[in-house]
Amino acid sequence: LNITITETYDEMSALAAQYVVRALHEKPELVMALPTGGTPVGMLAEMCHLARVGAADFSRAFSFNIDEYIALAKDDPQSYYRFLAHHFYQHVGIPTANTFVPDVLADSLSAECDRYERAIQNHGDFDITVLGIGHDGHIGFNEPQSTHSPVCHVIDLNDETIAANARFFSRQADVPRQAITLGIGTILRSKAIVLIASGHSKAAVMKQLHDCTRIDPLFPASFLLLHSNVTLICDSEAASLIT
Ligand code: F6R
C-alpha cells in the first residue's frame, strides 16, 4: 500500500484535504464517503478553508456518512451526521439534499441498510472514500470478525471501539452499542480510497497495515489490499513503528 508520512497532524490533514479537492476539481459532482472521529477534524477544517478562499466548490458534490450510531437522531449532538454538518457541511455550501446518512431511527434497519446501499449505487458509487482506522484495524465500523457483510449493515461495536469512542460522550454508558456502517464491499467499490491516521496510539495498527500481505477478516483494514488505488497518509507519530 502506498504510504505518505508527514511530520505533523496539520500536514497530514492538509495533504488529505488537497487529495479530495484535486478530485473535486476533476469532477465537481464528486461523490464522497467521509469519516467522523478525531482524525478527520483537521482535514475537514482545511477543506472548509479551501472552500472559504474560493479554492474548492462543494456546491455540486455529494457526501455520504461512512457510518452512524443506532439510534441517535440526525440532530443529536453526538450523531455522526451532526458531526459532518458541524465540521464540514455548514461551512462549504453543499446542499443538504446532497448529504446522506442512514436513517438509524427507521422501523426496519435492514431495509434501511438496503436503501442506503442502493442510494450509493444510484450515485455511481463513491469517487473517493476517506477512512480513519480503529486500534483493532476496523475501517468504517467493520469490526474484526470471522465473516463480513460486503454491503451496508448493522454492526455490534466491540468493547475496544466503545471504550475508544467514550471520549466524545460524558459517560461510557452513553456510547451506542450498535451502528450502521458501509460494508467492506461498499468501500472497495470506491474509485479511490484515502486512509488517514495520526498519533502514537495508531502506531501499532499502522505498522500492522503497512506490513500486511494477506487478507485477514480479523484485521479488516487488510481488505484494502484488494484495491488498486489506496493512499495511506499518516503523521510521524502514527508511522513511528514503520521501518
Ligand atoms: C468513523 C469511523 C471509524 C473511525 C475510527 C478512528 O466514522 O468510520 O472507523 O475512523 O474509529 O477514529 P478516530 O479518528 O477517532 O481515531
Residues whose N, C-alpha, C, O or C-beta is under 5 A from the ligand:
A	BS01	F6R	P35 T36 G37 G38 T39 P40 I66 D67 L131 G132 I133 G134 H138 I139 G140 F141
